[in-house]
Amino acid sequence: MARTRPRPALPLLLALVAAVIPGPGGAQVSIQLSETILPRGASLQVNCSSSCSEGLDLGLETQWSKVELQHGPNWKLFELSDIEEDSNLMCFGNCGTVQSSASATIILYSFPERVELDPLPAWQQVGKTLTLRCLVEGGAPRSQLSVVFFQGGEELHAEKLGVNSTNPNEITTKVLASRDNHGANFSCRTELDLRPQGLQVFLNVSEARQLRTFDLPGTSPKLNSSDLLEVGTRQKVVCYLDGLFPASEAQLHLELGGHTLTSKSTNRGDLVSATALVEVTPELEGTHQLRCVLELADQNREAEKTLNIYSFSAPVLTLSPSEVSEGSQVTVKCEAHGGAQVVRLSDAPPGDPSPQVSFTLNASADDDQRLFRCSAALKVAGQELLKNQTQKLHVLYGPWLDEGACPRNWTWLEGSQQTLKCEARGNPSPKVTCSRKADNARLPTGVVVTVTREMSGTYVCQATSSHGNVTREVSLTIYPPQNNLVIAILVILLLIVLLVGLTIYLYNRQRKIRRYELQRAQEEAMKLKAQAPPP
């Protein structure tokens, strides 16, 4: 509690505040004080005097300790000490047989011994009314003591002490909590106004109390997670809640099966979220509860979700053997594990699903690179889960040349860029070479060459692999380039002939139209003449 307590800045004047009572022969007693208002516990000098000239007995009546400092024939100066409350002082004088007196009142002031703002709640919900209580002990005169409430440096409410309260030591005011109040400092201050007594306003300030406000929606947090988790995987779990304040002070905890998960919390605006990465181990297999607990202020919000953790092994698909020569037998078998059932094995004979399905085939060239697929199913929490396994069959067979991959007849323009494409099928891939029958001259395949007349002829293309060889004759014809000038002249002549023919056609057509229109006009004239009346 801060206190401002300077000594009164009054000149040391003797203020006459006595009620004067005349004595015998017109004698009077007067009382003079050095101060009329002074702090509690202070000292005071009092001068008692009388106009009596003889037989004077002069004294001061008070409850406080007094010491006579000086005296004269008709006056005495006393000092009072440790004055604790307002008092009436009386100077009396006996002049002969008659007694007279004079009295004065002293007023004490004191600062409050305690100015304290009642502790605030740890958290205050936004929209709820908060009562601020300022406790004041001591302080006088009470009629000149008031209390002022502050939020930071802003004045909220001012009131005289004890005016509107049943407790004279308590002043209250109400504040509607808002988000703007979060983190604000509240305090109260007493003001002892002694300006009417010629002094000043003395202030006592309480220690500040910080308010923390919060706001929570009526909804529960949201949990984002798959209902089904597979052993051996890593799954992300997210919990979030929007519309709360302050999001930065909210705590989110994720629990799985009663164990707290390591999570990372973030907040943005009024949204807070927590993310955890779950390592799904075999020990977790079964049904567990995933819980999200949000804590803010003294409030909790919870969300819960049931997770089914399962183990599901992929089916095992085997080709025995996986690489065979053409005409050999291959056994295709699919097996499921861990309670799953084989749903389907491609190309297997129809039958009921079972943990194992197999069949045998005679491998042909068409089976090379053939893909077999096996599917297994497992039911978890009413849902059917599938896993697939695939295998390719490799069939070894000899070379094969056909018209589509290696045409028998080729016609190329001399000087052009061409590529001889002669490809053979087979496993392993055959090597193809083409040689001219007449002189064994080689013509490379799959390579761009410049065509010359000397390349023409009949070639024998041979495809060779470890599984045999096959040949095919290919005829290559080379034709010379045409004279471009002759071609251009022929094209121009053809265009001229077409243009002349079109002109003649249009001319004849126009003549026929005019002839037809003249004939129609003559026929109309004859009809009109025949319909005219005789003269």
C-alpha positions in Angstrom: 0.0 0.0 0.0 1.5 3.3 -1.1 1.0 6.2 1.1 1.4 10.0 0.7 1.7 11.6 4.1 3.3 15.1 4.2 3.0 17.2 7.3 0.4 19.9 7.1 1.8 23.0 5.5 0.1 25.5 7.9 1.9 28.5 9.4 2.3 28.2 13.1 -0.6 30.5 14.0 -2.5 30.6 17.1 -6.1 30.1 16.2 -8.6 31.4 18.7 -11.4 28.9 18.9 -12.5 29.5 22.5 -15.8 30.2 24.1 -15.0 33.1 26.4 -16.8 33.4 29.7 -16.4 36.7 31.6 -15.1 36.5 35.2 -15.5 38.9 38.1 -14.8 42.5 37.4 -15.1 41.7 33.7 -12.2 39.0 33.8 -12.1 36.6 30.8 -10.4 33.2 30.1 -9.3 32.4 26.6 -7.7 29.4 24.9 -5.4 29.4 21.9 -4.2 26.4 19.9 -1.2 26.0 17.6 -3.3 23.8 15.3 -6.9 22.8 15.2 -6.4 19.8 12.9 -3.4 17.5 13.3 -2.4 14.0 12.6 -3.2 11.3 15.1 -0.4 10.8 17.7 0.9 14.3 17.3 1.7 16.9 19.9 -0.1 20.3 20.5 0.7 23.5 22.3 -2.2 25.2 24.1 -2.1 28.7 25.6 -4.5 29.5 28.4 -4.8 33.1 29.4 -7.0 35.4 31.6 -7.7 39.1 32.0 -7.9 38.7 35.8 -5.4 40.9 37.5 -5.1 39.4 40.9 -5.7 36.2 42.8 -5.6 34.1 39.5 -5.5 30.3 39.5 -5.1 29.2 35.8 -5.1 25.6 34.4 -5.9 23.2 31.5 -8.3 20.3 31.7 -7.6 17.4 29.2 -7.3 13.6 29.0 -4.0 13.7 27.3 -0.5 13.9 28.8 0.4 17.6 29.4 3.5 19.5 30.3 3.6 23.2 31.3 6.2 24.8 29.1 6.1 28.5 30.2 3.9 30.8 32.3 3.4 34.4 33.1 1.3 36.5 35.5 -1.9 35.8 33.6 -1.1 33.0 31.1 0.3 29.5 30.8 1.6 27.5 27.8 1.1 23.7 27.8 2.2 21.0 25.5 -0.1 17.9 24.9 1.4 14.7 23.5 0.2 11.4 21.9 -3.2 12.7 21.0 -5.2 9.8 19.6 -8.7 11.1 19.0 -10.8 14.1 18.5 -11.1 16.0 21.8 -12.5 19.0 23.6 -9.9 21.0 25.6 -10.9 23.5 28.4 -8.9 26.3 30.0 -10.2 27.3 33.4 -9.4 30.3 35.6 -10.3 31.1 39.2 -10.3 34.8 39.8 -11.1 35.3 43.4 -14.1 33.2 44.2 -15.4 33.1 40.7 -14.4 30.5 38.1 -14.6 31.1 34.3 -13.5 28.8 31.4 -12.9 28.6 27.6 -13.0 25.5 25.4 -11.8 24.4 22.0 -12.2 21.3 19.8 -9.3 19.6 18.1 -9.8 17.4 15.1 -7.4 14.5 14.3 -6.8 13.0 10.9 -5.2 9.7 10.0 -4.4 7.7 6.9 -6.0 4.3 6.4 -3.9 1.5 7.9 -5.0 -0.9 5.2 -6.2 -0.3 1.7 -6.5 -3.6 -0.1 -8.4 -4.8 -3.2 -10.0 -8.2 -2.4 -8.3 -11.0 -4.3 -9.8 -11.6 -7.7 -10.9 -15.1 -8.9 -8.2 -17.1 -10.7 -10.4 -16.9 -13.9 -13.5 -14.9 -14.7 -15.8 -16.1 -17.5 -16.5 -13.5 -20.2 -20.1 -12.2 -19.9 -20.3 -12.8 -16.1 -20.4 -10.0 -13.6 -17.3 -9.5 -11.4 -17.6 -7.8 -8.0 -14.6 -5.7 -6.9 -14.2 -5.2 -3.2 -12.0 -2.6 -1.6 -11.2 -3.1 2.1 -10.3 0.0 4.1 -9.3 -0.1 7.7 -8.7 3.2 9.6 -8.6 6.6 8.2 -10.2 9.8 9.7 -12.2 11.8 9.4 -14.4 9.2 7.7 -16.8 11.8 6.3 -14.0 13.1 4.1 -12.6 9.7 3.0 -13.7 8.2 -0.4 -12.6 5.1 -2.5 -11.9 5.1 -6.3 -11.6 1.9 -8.4 -9.2 1.7 -11.4 -8.6 -0.5 -14.3 -5.1 0.3 -15.2 -5.1 4.1 -15.3 -8.8 4.3 -16.1 -11.2 5.3 -13.3 -14.2 3.0 -13.0 -16.1 4.1 -9.9 -15.8 6.5 -7.0 -17.8 6.5 -3.7 -17.7 7.9 -0.2 -16.7 5.3 2.3 -19.6 3.7 4.0 -22.3 5.6 2.2 -23.9 2.7 0.2 -22.4 -0.3 2.0 -23.6 -2.2 5.1 -19.9 -2.7 5.9 -18.3 0.6 6.7 -14.9 -0.8 5.9 -15.8 -2.1 2.4 -16.7 -0.5 -0.9 -17.8 -2.6 -3.9 -18.4 -2.1 -7.6 -19.3 -4.4 -10.4 -17.6 -5.0 -13.7 -18.9 -7.1 -16.7 -16.0 -9.3 -17.7 -15.0 -9.1 -21.3 -12.1 -10.3 -23.4 -10.6 -6.8 -23.2 -10.3 -7.3 -19.4 -7.9 -10.2 -19.8 -4.6 -9.3 -18.3 -5.9 -6.0 -17.0 -4.7 -4.7 -13.6 -7.4 -3.5 -11.1 -6.7 -1.5 -8.0 -8.5 0.8 -5.5 -7.4 4.1 -4.0 -8.5 6.0 -0.9 -8.7 9.8 -1.1 -8.6 11.7 2.2 -9.7 15.2 1.3 -8.6 17.8 3.9 -8.8 20.8 1.6 -11.7 22.2 3.7 -9.2 22.3 6.6 -6.6 24.1 4.5 -4.6 20.9 3.8 -4.6 18.8 0.6 -5.9 15.4 -0.7 -3.9 12.5 0.7 -3.9 9.2 -1.4 -3.4 5.6 -0.4 -3.3 3.0 -3.2 -3.7 -0.7 -3.0 -1.6 -3.3 -4.7 -2.8 -4.1 -8.2 -4.6 -7.4 -8.9 -4.5 -8.9 -12.4 -7.7 -10.3 -13.9 -7.7 -13.3 -16.3 -10.8 -13.8 -18.4 -11.8 -16.8 -20.5 -14.5 -17.7 -23.0 -15.5 -21.3 -24.0 -18.0 -22.5 -26.6 -20.7 -24.9 -25.6 -19.4 -27.6 -27.9 -16.9 -30.3 -27.2 -13.5 -30.7 -29.0 -13.4 -32.4 -32.4 -11.4 -35.6 -32.9 -10.0 -36.4 -36.4 -8.8 -40.0 -36.6 -9.6 -43.2 -38.5 -11.7 -45.7 -36.6 -9.5 -48.5 -37.7 -5.7 -48.6 -37.1 -3.4 -51.3 -38.4 -0.5 -52.7 -36.5 2.8 -51.6 -37.9 1.5 -48.3 -39.2 1.8 -44.7 -38.0 -1.4 -42.8 -37.7 -2.0 -39.0 -37.2 -4.5 -38.0 -34.6 -5.8 -34.4 -34.5 -8.0 -32.8 -31.8 -9.2 -29.2 -32.1 -11.7 -26.7 -30.7 -12.7 -23.3 -32.2 -14.2 -20.3 -30.5 -12.3 -20.2 -27.2 -10.4 -17.4 -25.5 -7.5 -17.1 -24.8 -6.5 -20.0 -27.1 -2.8 -19.5 -26.2 -3.5 -20.6 -22.6 -5.6 -23.6 -23.4 -4.1 -27.1 -22.8 -5.0 -30.1 -25.0 -4.1 -33.6 -24.0 -4.5 -36.8 -26.1 -4.9 -40.2 -24.5 -5.0 -43.6 -26.0 -6.0 -46.5 -23.8 -5.3 -44.5 -20.7 -1.8 -43.5 -21.8 -1.0 -39.9 -22.7 0.2 -39.4 -26.2 3.1 -37.0 -27.1 1.4 -34.3 -29.0 2.2 -30.9 -30.4 -0.2 -28.0 -29.7 -0.8 -24.9 -31.8 -3.2 -22.0 -31.6 -4.3 -19.5 -34.2 -6.9 -16.8 -33.3 -9.6 -18.6 -31.3 -8.6 -22.1 -32.5 -6.4 -24.5 -30.6 -5.4 -27.9 -31.9 -3.2 -30.8 -30.9 -1.6 -33.4 -33.2 -0.1 -36.7 -32.2 1.6 -39.4 -34.3 0.6 -42.9 -33.0 3.0 -45.8 -33.5 0.6 -48.7 -33.8 2.4 -51.6 -32.1 1.2 -55.2 -31.6 0.6 -54.5 -27.9 -2.2 -52.1 -28.8 -4.2 -54.7 -30.8 -7.8 -54.6 -29.8 -10.3 -51.9 -28.9 -9.2 -48.7 -27.1 -10.7 -45.3 -26.3 -9.1 -42.2 -27.8 -9.7 -39.2 -25.5 -9.1 -35.5 -26.0 -9.2 -33.3 -22.9 -9.1 -29.5 -23.2 -8.3 -27.5 -20.1 -8.8 -23.7 -19.8 -9.2 -21.8 -16.6 -11.1 -24.1 -14.3 -13.1 -25.6 -17.1 -12.7 -29.0 -19.0 -14.1 -30.1 -22.3 -13.7 -33.7 -23.5 -14.2 -35.8 -26.6 -14.0 -39.5 -26.9 -13.8 -42.0 -29.8 -13.5 -45.8 -30.0 -10.5 -47.1 -32.1 -10.2 -50.7 -33.3 -6.6 -51.7 -33.7 -6.0 -54.8 -35.9 -3.3 -56.9 -37.4 -3.7 -57.9 -41.1 -1.0 -59.7 -43.1 -1.1 -59.6 -46.9 -1.8 -62.9 -48.6 1.1 -64.9 -50.0 1.0 -65.5 -53.7 3.4 -68.0 -55.2 4.1 -69.2 -58.8 5.9 -72.5 -58.9 8.1 -72.0 -60.8 7.9 -68.3 -61.6 10.0 -68.7 -64.8 9.3 -71.7 -67.1 9.9 -72.7 -70.7 6.9 -72.7 -73.1 4.8 -75.9 -72.6 5.8 -76.4 -68.9 3.3 -76.6 -66.0 3.0 -73.8 -63.4 1.2 -74.0 -60.1 -0.5 -70.8 -58.9 -1.3 -70.7 -55.2 -2.6 -68.0 -52.8 -2.6 -68.3 -49.0 -4.1 -66.0 -46.4 -3.0 -65.6 -42.8 -4.2 -64.2 -39.5 -7.9 -65.1 -39.8 -8.4 -63.5 -43.3 -10.1 -65.3 -46.1 -9.1 -65.4 -49.8 -11.7 -63.5 -51.7 -10.5 -64.2 -55.2 -7.5 -65.6 -57.1 -7.5 -64.4 -60.7 -8.3 -67.1 -63.3 -8.9 -69.7 -60.6 -11.9 -72.0 -61.1 -15.0 -70.8 -59.3 -15.5 -71.8 -55.7 -16.2 -70.7 -52.1 -13.6 -68.4 -50.5 -11.2 -70.3 -48.4 -7.8 -69.7 -46.7 -6.0 -71.3 -49.7 -6.7 -71.4 -53.4 -4.5 -72.9 -56.2 -4.6 -74.2 -59.8 -2.2 -75.5 -62.5 -1.7 -74.2 -66.1 0.4 -75.1 -69.1 2.5 -72.1 -69.9 2.4 -70.7 -73.4 4.0 -67.7 -75.1 0.9 -65.8 -74.5 1.3 -66.3 -70.7 4.6 -64.4 -70.7 4.3 -61.3 -68.4 0.9 -62.6 -67.3 -0.2 -60.9 -64.0 -1.9 -63.0 -61.3 -3.7 -61.3 -58.4 -4.8 -62.7 -55.0 -7.1 -60.8 -52.6 -7.6 -61.4 -48.9 -10.4 -60.0 -46.7 -10.6 -59.4 -43.0 -13.7 -58.1 -41.1 -13.0 -55.5 -38.4 -15.8 -53.7 -36.5 -18.3 -54.5 -39.2 -16.0 -53.3 -42.1 -14.4 -55.5 -44.7 -10.8 -54.7 -45.4 -8.9 -56.0 -48.5 -5.3 -56.6 -49.2 -3.9 -57.7 -52.6 -0.8 -59.4 -53.8 0.4 -59.7 -57.4 3.0 -61.8 -59.3 4.1 -62.0 -62.9 4.8 -65.2 -64.8 7.9 -65.3 -67.1 7.6 -67.8 -70.0 10.7 -68.6 -72.1 10.0 -69.1 -75.8 11.8 -68.9 -79.1 11.9 -66.0 -81.6 8.9 -65.1 -83.6 8.7 -62.7 -86.6 5.4 -61.5 -88.0 4.1 -59.0 -90.6 3.1 -56.4 -88.0 6.6 -56.2 -86.4 8.7 -57.0 -89.6 6.9 -56.2 -92.9 8.0 -58.1 -96.0 8.0 -55.2 -98.5 9.6 -51.7 -98.0 9.6 -48.8 -100.6 11.9 -45.9 -99.9 12.6 -42.6 -101.7 16.2 -42.2 -102.7 18.0 -39.5 -100.5 15.4 -39.7 -97.7 16.1 -40.6 -94.1 14.6 -44.0 -93.1 14.7 -46.7 -90.4 14.3 -50.4 -91.0 12.0 -51.7 -88.4 12.2 -55.4 -88.0 11.4 -56.6 -84.5 11.0 -60.1 -83.2 9.1 -61.4 -80.2 10.6 -63.9 -77.8 11.8 -64.4 -74.2 14.7 -63.9 -73.9 14.6 -61.0 -76.4 16.0 -62.2 -79.7 18.7 -60.4 -81.7 17.7 -59.4 -85.2 20.2 -59.1 -88.2 19.3 -58.4 -91.9 21.7 -59.3 -94.7 21.2 -59.0 -98.5 20.9 -62.4 -100.2 23.0 -61.5 -103.2 26.2 -60.3 -101.4 25.5 -60.6 -97.6 25.6 -56.8 -97.3 24.2 -55.8 -93.8 21.3 -53.4 -93.4 21.1 -52.2 -89.8 17.8 -52.3 -88.0 16.4 -49.6 -85.7 19.0 -47.1 -87.0 18.3 -44.0 -89.2 20.1 -44.2 -92.5 20.3 -42.1 -95.7 18.7 -44.1 -98.5 20.8 -44.8 -101.7 20.0 -46.8 -104.8 22.6 -49.4 -103.8 20.5 -50.5 -100.8 17.7 -52.1 -102.9 17.4 -55.8 -103.0 16.1 -58.8 -101.0 17.3 -59.2 -97.5 17.1 -62.1 -95.1 16.3 -61.0 -91.5 17.2 -63.6 -88.8 16.0 -63.5 -85.2 18.2 -65.5 -82.8 18.0 -66.3 -79.0 19.0 -69.1 -76.7 15.7 -70.7 -77.5 16.2 -70.9 -81.3 16.1 -68.8 -84.4 13.8 -67.8 -87.3 14.2 -66.1 -90.6 12.2 -63.8 -92.9 12.8 -62.3 -96.3 12.3 -58.6 -96.8 12.2 -56.8 -100.1 13.5 -53.2 -100.3 12.7 -51.0 -103.3 14.3 -47.6 -104.0 12.6 -45.1 -106.3 14.4 -42.0 -107.7 13.1 -38.5 -106.8 10.8 -36.8 -109.4 11.6 -33.6 -111.5 10.0 -30.8 -109.5 9.7 -28.4 -112.5 7.7 -30.9 -114.5 5.4 -31.5 -111.6 4.8 -27.8 -111.1 4.0 -27.3 -114.9 1.6 -30.2 -114.8 -0.1 -28.8 -111.7 -0.5 -25.3 -113.3 -1.9 -26.8 -116.6 -4.4 -28.8 -114.5 -5.5 -25.7 -112.7 -5.9 -23.8 -116.0 -8.1 -26.6 -117.4 -10.2 -26.6 -114.3 -10.7 -22.8 -114.4 -11.7 -22.8 -118.2 -14.1 -25.6 -117.6 -15.7 -23.8 -114.7 -16.1 -20.6 -116.8 -17.8 -22.4 -119.7 -20.1 -24.2 -117.2 -21.2 -20.9 -115.6 -21.7 -19.2 -119.0 -23.9 -22.0 -120.4 -25.9 -22.1 -117.2 -26.6 -18.4 -117.4 -27.8 -18.7 -121.1 -30.2 -21.5 -120.1 -31.6 -19.3 -117.3 -32.2 -16.4 -119.6 -33.8 -18.6 -122.3 -36.1 -20.1 -119.7 -37.2 -16.7 -118.4 -38.0 -15.5 -122.0 -40.0 -18.6 -122.7 -42.1 -18.0 -119.5 -42.7 -14.4 -120.4 -44.0 -15.4 -123.9 -46.3 -18.0 -122.4 -47.8 -15.5 -119.9 -48.4 -13.0 -122.8 -50.3 -15.6 -124.8 -52.5 -16.5 -121.8 -53.4 -12.8 -121.2 -54.3 -12.4 -124.9 -56.6 -15.4 -124.9 -58.4 -14.2 -121.8 -59.1 -10.7 -123.3 -62.8 -10.0 -124.5 -63.5 -9.6 -128.3 -63.7 -6.1 -129.7 
